[in-house]
Amino acid sequence: MEISKFSKSYSVRTLSDEDIPDIYDLCIHNKQYYEYCKKQPTVELIKSDLRITPPGKDISDKFYVGFFDKQEMIAVMDLIDGYHEKDMVFIGFFMMNINHQGKGLGSQIITELCDYLKLEKYGAVRLGIDKGNPQSTHFWKKNGFEVIKEIEQEEGVILLAERNLRN
C-alpha cells in the first residue's frame, strides 16, 4: 500500500511521536467528537493510538497518517490493511482539522482514498461510528457508507458501517 497515493490533493505521510503535539492540537479542538465517544484526547492516548492494532493484526498493517496542505495538518487517519477480511481496510479514526470542516475537504479525502483502494482491488472499507453522533453519521452516510450492524461496547453502541468498492 502506497500512502502517497491516498490523496491526489494533499501530501500524505506516516505520523510518529514527533507529530503528537500537532495531532493533539487537531484533536483537542474537535470537542463535539469527544462528547460522543466519552473520552478526551491526551498525549498518552495519542501515543497509544499510534501503535495499537486490532487482534490478529501486525503493526505493518497499520497506517496512521496525516494529510497535509504544505506544512498544515488537514486531517489524521488510522487505517488497518486487511481487517476484517484480506480485501478490506478498516478506518479506525478519521478527524479533520476544525478550521477545514464543512468545506467538503473531508469528503474529498475519503473519495480519493476509496478511488485508490478500488484501483488496488480492495473490496470494501469499514469503520465504526459512535451511535448518536449526528455529525459523524451524516458525514459517513454522505460518503457512501451504510450501517451494517450495531455493536454494544462498554463505552456505548458503535455502528459498524461499510462502503462497498466492488461496483
Secondary structure as UniProt FT lines:
FT   HELIX           3..5
FT   STRAND          11..14
FT   HELIX           17..19
FT   HELIX           20..28
FT   HELIX           31..37
FT   HELIX           43..49
FT   TURN            50..51
FT   TURN            55..56
FT   HELIX           59..61
FT   STRAND          62..69
FT   TURN            70..71
FT   STRAND          72..81
FT   TURN            86..87
FT   STRAND          88..96
FT   HELIX           98..100
FT   TURN            101..102
FT   HELIX           105..119
FT   TURN            120..121
FT   STRAND          124..130
FT   TURN            131..132
FT   HELIX           134..142
FT   TURN            143..144
FT   STRAND          146..153
FT   TURN            154..155
FT   STRAND          156..164
//
